[in-house]
């Protein structure tokens, strides 16, 4: 039985990402990128003497940008809002854990070094940090019974791990990379353009070291200078009770190692709940159709009804009509985050046999001579849909 909640399954404060960036819901990716860049430059701490308020604003607009630039995350956000992302067993990847350092990393990734953007180049004092490893997406299937209890799964993941031969340095002799002679380890170079409007200076990644600020002499023959090699790794993931197929869990720092000793990326676990032919799921509630005979409907009976965690004995009252719904309270699925448990709704379906023996047909004909005619209307229920009565059962519950 699962106990505890993974740290990435938390609820964050609600926000309107489109409003934060000042764009419409139909905005293109380019429009979103332009809007974010303008706001990120405005709120960046290098322009605001490290103000905590602008730091928070920088983080918020970056989080909004990181969601809306990704078509998959944006689709989830459009359908379910920020709660859907956070419930996304981690927020389309656990954005409940998105912090200021993540925001800086996103900005640097998409817009490079700040350089002259803020009117003066920052002194970095050495080589840039090695790049973070790429995230890995894996899919895990869970049964409805596992949704009811929570489960721990062990996944085998193909991953990029530290090269054993060079210990992650990428160098044939295992020596640490040296500062790039072209950029003096900054990872950047200036490009000067002269136009009729004057001289423009831009800062771009160094072409010699590709922005890393470090170079190696002789590359490791096993990893070709990457500092990492392919391997397979077993990763455990705790799946809490109540998940749905739109949820996902972020395992931070469990993904690919970065090139030449860079930190590990994340593993994004996408959850797929398998269908159970017996039930129809409606959030935390389950629907089940129970076929009964005419005599059971007339006289009442006891019936064994399957639930997600076993069977229960259900009393069928006398005179029940086909389509009526009986409630098994608390026999549904748990709510995500442990807020309660749903019910199981049992819809009665009176089964009519298609083939009769001569003896059965004779008995039915005799009954037809004795039975009362059917009423024109059943207690005001004629014309109502079956599941409108389900809603009524919920209300009464």
For each residue, the residues with C-beta under 8 A, 3 or more apart:
1: 149 150
2: 149 150 151 152 238 239 240 241
3: 150
4: 238
5: 9 10 240 337 338
6: 9 89 90 238 240 249
7: 10 97
8: 89 90 91 94 96 97 249 250 251 252
9: 5 6 86 87 89 90 94 96 240 249 336 337
10: 5 7 86 96
11: 83 86 87 96 337
12: 15 82 86 91 95 96
13: 82
14: 81 82 83
15: 12 19 20 60 64 82
16: 19 20
17: 20 21 63 64 67 68 77 82
18: 21 23 24 25 27 64 68
19: 15 16 22
20: 15 16 17 60 61 64
21: 17 18 27 32 35 36 39 61 64 65 68
22: 19 35 39
23: 18 27 31 32 35 68
24: 18 27
25: 18 78
26:
27: 18 21 23 24 31 32 35 68
28: 31 32
29: 32 33 69
30: 33 34
31: 23 27 28 34 35
32: 21 23 27 28 29 35 36 65 68 69
33: 29 30 36 37 65 69 110
34: 30 31 37 38
35: 21 22 23 27 31 32 38 39
36: 21 32 33 39 40 61 62 64 65 69
37: 33 34 40 41 111
38: 34 35 41 42
39: 21 22 35 36 42 43 57 61
40: 36 37 43 44 58 61 62 65 107 111
41: 37 38 44 47 117 118
42: 38 39 47
43: 39 40 47 48 54 55 57 58 61
44: 40 41 47 48 54 58 107 114 118
45: 48 49 50 51 54 55 58
46: 114 118 122
47: 41 42 43 44 54 118
48: 43 44 45 51 54 55
49: 45
50: 45 55
51: 45 48 54 55
52: 55 56
53: 56 57
54: 43 44 45 47 48 51 57 58
55: 43 45 48 50 51 52 58 59 100
56: 52 53 59 60
57: 39 43 53 54 60 61
58: 40 43 44 45 54 55 61 62 100 103
59: 55 56 62 63 98 99 100 102 103
60: 15 20 56 57 63 64
61: 20 21 36 39 40 43 57 58 64 65
62: 36 40 58 59 65 66 102 103 106 107
63: 17 59 60 66 67 95 98 103
64: 15 17 18 20 21 36 60 61 67 68
65: 21 32 33 36 40 61 62 68 69 106
66: 62 63 69 70 73 95 98 106
67: 17 63 64 70 73 74 77 85 92 95
68: 17 18 21 23 27 32 64 65 73 74 77
69: 29 32 33 36 65 66 74
70: 66 67 73 74 92
71: 74 75
72: 75 76 92
73: 66 67 68 70 76 77 85 92 93
74: 67 68 69 70 71 77 78
75: 71 72 78 79
76: 72 73 79 80 84 85 88 92 246
77: 17 67 68 73 74 80 81 82 84 85 92
78: 25 74 75
79: 75 76 84
80: 76 77 83 84 85 87 88 246
81: 14 77 84 85
82: 12 13 14 15 17 77 85 86 91 95
83: 11 14 80 86 87
84: 76 77 79 80 81 87 88 92 246
85: 67 73 76 77 80 81 82 88 91 92 93 95
86: 9 10 11 12 82 83 90 91 94 95 96
87: 9 11 80 83 84 91 246 247 336 337
88: 76 80 84 85 91 92 93 94 246 247 248
89: 6 8 9 94 239 240 243 247 248 249 250 269 271
90: 6 8 9 86 93 94 95 96 97 248 249 250 268
91: 8 12 82 85 86 87 88 94 95 96 97 98 250
92: 67 70 72 73 76 77 84 85 88 95 248
93: 73 85 88 90 135 248 250 266 268
94: 8 9 86 88 89 90 91 97 98 249 250 252 266
95: 12 63 66 67 82 85 86 90 91 92 98
96: 8 9 10 11 12 86 90 91
97: 7 8 90 91 94 250 252
98: 59 63 66 91 94 95 102 103
99: 59 102 103
100: 55 58 59 103 104
101: 104 105
102: 59 62 98 99 105 106
103: 58 59 62 63 98 99 100 106 107
104: 100 101 107 108
105: 101 102 108 109 132
106: 62 65 66 102 103 109 110
107: 40 44 62 103 104 110 111
108: 104 105 111 112 113
109: 105 106
110: 33 106 107
111: 37 40 107 108
112: 108 115 188 203 204 205 211
113: 108 122 186 187 188 203 205
114: 44 46 117 118 121 122 203
115: 112 121 122 188 190 202 203
116: 119 120 121 201 202 203
117: 41 114 203
118: 41 44 46 47 114
119: 116
120: 116
121: 114 115 116 203
122: 46 113 114 115
123:
124: 128 185 186 187 213
125:
126: 179 185 213
127: 177 179 180 185 187 212 213 214
128: 124 185 186 187 211 212 213 214
129: 262
130: 212 258 259 260 261 262 263
131: 212 258 259 262
132: 105 258 262 263 264 265
133: 160 228 255 256 257 258 259 262 263 264 265
134: 160 255 256 265
135: 93 255 256 265 266 267 268
136: 157 159 255 256 265 266 267 268
137: 267 268 270
138: 155 157 267 268 269 270
139: 269 270 271 272
140: 153 155 237 239 269 270 271 272
141: 272 273 274
142: 146 147 151 153 239 243 271 272 273 274
143: 146 147 273 274 276
144: 147 148 273 274 276 279 281 308 333
145: 148 149 308 309
146: 142 143 149 150 151 239
147: 142 143 144 241 242 243 273 308 333
148: 144 145 241 308 309 333 334
149: 1 2 145 146 241 309
150: 1 2 3 146 238 239 240 241
151: 2 142 146 239
152: 2 236 237 238 239
153: 140 142 236 237 239
154: 234 235 236
155: 138 140 234 235 236 237 269
156: 232 233 234 235
157: 136 138 232 233 234 235 267
158: 230 231 232
159: 136 230 231 232 233 255 256 257
160: 133 134 228 229 230 231 256 257
161: 228 229 230 231 233 257
162: 167 168 227 228 229 257 261
163: 166 167 168 170 220 222 223 226 227 228 229
164: 167 222 229
165: 220 221 222 223
166: 163 169 170 171 172 174 220 222 223 227
167: 162 163 164 174
168: 162 163 227 228 257 260 261
169: 166 174 175 176 177 216 220 227 260 261
170: 163 166 177 216 219 220 223 225 226 227 259 260
171: 166 174 175 176 177 216 217 218 219 220 225
172: 166 217 218 219 220 221
173: 218
174: 166 167 169 171
175: 169 171 216 217
176: 169 171
177: 127 169 170 171 212 214 215 216 260
178: 214 215 216 217
179: 126 127 184 185 213 214 215
180: 127 183 184 185 187 206 208 209 212 213 214 215
181: 184 208 215
182: 189 206 207 208 209
183: 180 186 187 188 189 206 208 209 213
184: 179 180 181
185: 124 126 127 128 179 180 213 214
186: 113 124 128 183 206 213
187: 113 124 127 128 180 183 205 206 209 211 212 213
188: 112 113 115 183 203 204 205 206 211
189: 182 183 203 204 205 206 207
190: 115 201 202 203 204
191: 201 202 203 204
192: 199 200 201
193: 199 200 201 202
194: 198 199 200
195: 198 199 200
196:
197: 200
198: 194 195
199: 192 193 194 195
200: 192 193 194 195 197
201: 116 190 191 192 193
202: 115 116 190 191 193
203: 112 113 114 115 116 117 121 188 189 190 191
204: 112 188 189 190 191
205: 112 113 187 188 189 210 211
206: 180 182 183 186 187 188 189 209 210 211 212 213
207: 182 189 210
208: 180 181 182 183 215
209: 180 182 183 187 206 212 213 214 215
210: 205 206 207
211: 112 128 187 188 205 206
212: 127 128 130 131 177 180 187 206 209 215 260
213: 124 126 127 128 179 180 183 185 186 187 206 209
214: 127 128 177 178 179 180 185 209 260
215: 177 178 179 180 181 208 209 212
216: 169 170 171 175 177 178 219 225 260
217: 171 172 175 178
218: 171 172 173
219: 170 171 172 216 224 225
220: 163 165 166 169 170 171 172 223 224 225 227
221: 165 172 224
222: 163 164 165 166 229
223: 163 165 166 170 220 226 227 228 229
224: 219 220 221
225: 170 171 216 219 220 260
226: 163 170 223 229 259 260
227: 162 163 166 168 169 170 220 223 257 259 260 261
228: 133 160 161 162 163 168 223 256 257 258 259
229: 160 161 162 163 164 222 223 226
230: 158 159 160 161
231: 158 159 160 161
232: 156 157 158 159
233: 156 157 159 161
234: 154 155 156 157
235: 154 155 156 157 251 254 267
236: 152 153 154 155
237: 140 152 153 155 249 251 269
238: 2 4 6 150 152 249
239: 2 89 140 142 146 150 151 152 153 243 249 271
240: 2 5 6 9 89 150 243 336 337
241: 2 147 148 149 150 333 334 336 338
242: 147 284 333 334 335 336 337 338
243: 89 142 147 239 240 247 271 273 336
244: 247 271 273 336
245: 271 272 273
246: 76 80 84 87 88
247: 87 88 89 243 244 271 336
248: 88 89 90 92 93 268 269 270 271
249: 6 8 9 89 90 94 237 238 239 268 269 271
250: 8 89 90 91 93 94 97 266 267 268 269
251: 8 235 237 254 255 266 267 268 269
252: 8 94 97 266
253: 263 264 265 266
254: 235 251 264 266 267
255: 133 134 135 136 159 251 264 265 266 267
256: 133 134 135 136 159 160 228 264 265
257: 133 159 160 161 162 168 227 228 261 262 263 264
258: 130 131 132 133 228 261 262 263 264 265
259: 130 131 133 170 226 227 228 262
260: 130 168 169 170 177 212 214 216 225 226 227
261: 130 162 168 169 227 257 258
262: 129 130 131 132 133 257 258 259
263: 130 132 133 253 257 258
264: 132 133 253 254 255 256 257 258
265: 132 133 134 135 136 253 255 256 258
266: 93 94 135 136 250 251 252 253 254 255
267: 135 136 137 138 157 235 250 251 254 255
268: 90 93 135 136 137 138 248 249 250 251
269: 89 138 139 140 155 237 248 249 250 251
270: 137 138 139 140 248
271: 89 139 140 142 239 243 244 245 247 248 249
272: 139 140 141 142 245
273: 141 142 143 144 147 243 244 245 281
274: 141 142 143 144
275:
276: 143 144 279 308
277:
278: 288 306
279: 144 276 286 287 288 308 344
280: 286 287 288
281: 144 273 285 286 287 333
282: 285 286 287
283: 342
284: 242 332 333 334 335 340 341 342
285: 281 282 332 333 342 343 344 345 394
286: 279 280 281 282 307 308 331 332 333 342 343 344 345
287: 279 280 281 282 344 345 347 390
288: 278 279 280 305 306 344 345 346 347
289: 346 347 349
290: 303 305 314 326 346 347 348 349
291: 349 350 351
292: 296 297 301 303 316 320 348 349 350 351
293: 296 297 350 351
294: 297 298 350 351 352
295: 298 299
296: 292 293 299 300 301 303 316
297: 292 293 294 316 319 320 321 322 348 350
298: 294 295 318 319
299: 295 296 318
300: 296 315 316 317 318 319 320
301: 292 296 316
302: 313 314 315 316
303: 290 292 296 313 314 316
304: 311 312 313 314
305: 288 290 311 312 313 314 328 344 346
306: 278 288 310 311
307: 286 310 311 312 328 331 344
308: 144 145 147 148 276 279 286 331 332 333 344
309: 145 148 149
310: 306 307
311: 304 305 306 307
312: 304 305 307 328 331
313: 302 303 304 305
314: 290 302 303 304 305 326 328 346
315: 300 302
316: 292 296 297 300 301 302 303 320 326 348
317: 300 320
318: 298 299 300
319: 297 298 300
320: 292 297 300 316 317 324 348
321: 297 324 348 350 378 381
322: 297 348 349 350
323: 347 348 349 381 386 389
324: 320 321 347 348 389
325: 345 346 347 348 386 389 390 393
326: 290 314 316 345 346 348
327: 343 344 345 346 393 396 397
328: 305 307 312 314 331 343 344 345 346
329: 343 397
330: 341 342 343
331: 286 307 308 312 328 343 344
332: 284 285 286 308 341 342 343 344
333: 144 147 148 241 242 281 284 285 286 308 341 342
334: 148 241 242 284 338 340 341 342
335: 242 284 338 339 340 341 342
336: 9 87 240 241 242 243 244 247 339
337: 5 9 11 87 240 242
338: 5 241 242 334 335
339: 335 336
340: 284 334 335
341: 284 330 332 333 334 335
342: 283 284 285 286 330 332 333 334 335
343: 285 286 327 328 329 330 331 332 394 397
344: 279 285 286 287 288 305 307 308 327 328 331 332
345: 285 286 287 288 325 326 327 328 390 393
346: 288 289 290 305 314 325 326 327 328
347: 287 288 289 290 323 324 325 386 390
348: 290 292 297 316 320 321 322 323 324 325 326
349: 289 290 291 292 322 323
350: 291 292 293 294 297 321 322
351: 291 292 293 294
352: 294
353: 356 360
354:
355:
356: 353 360 361 364
357: 360 361
358: 361 362
359: 362 363
360: 353 356 357 363 364
361: 356 357 358 364 365
362: 358 359 365 366
363: 359 360 366 367
364: 356 360 361 367 368
365: 361 362 368 369
366: 362 363 369 370
367: 363 364 370 371
368: 364 365 371
369: 365 366
370: 366 367
371: 367 368
372:
373:
374:
375: 378
376: 382
377: 380 381 382
378: 321 375 381 382
379:
380: 377
381: 321 323 377 378 384 389
382: 376 377 378
383:
384: 381 388 389
385: 388 389
386: 323 325 347 389 390
387: 390 391
388: 384 385 391 392
389: 323 324 325 381 384 385 386 392 393
390: 287 325 345 347 386 387 393 394
391: 387 388 394 395
392: 388 389 395 396
393: 325 327 345 389 390 396 397
394: 285 343 390 391 397
395: 391 392
396: 327 392 393
397: 327 329 343 393 394
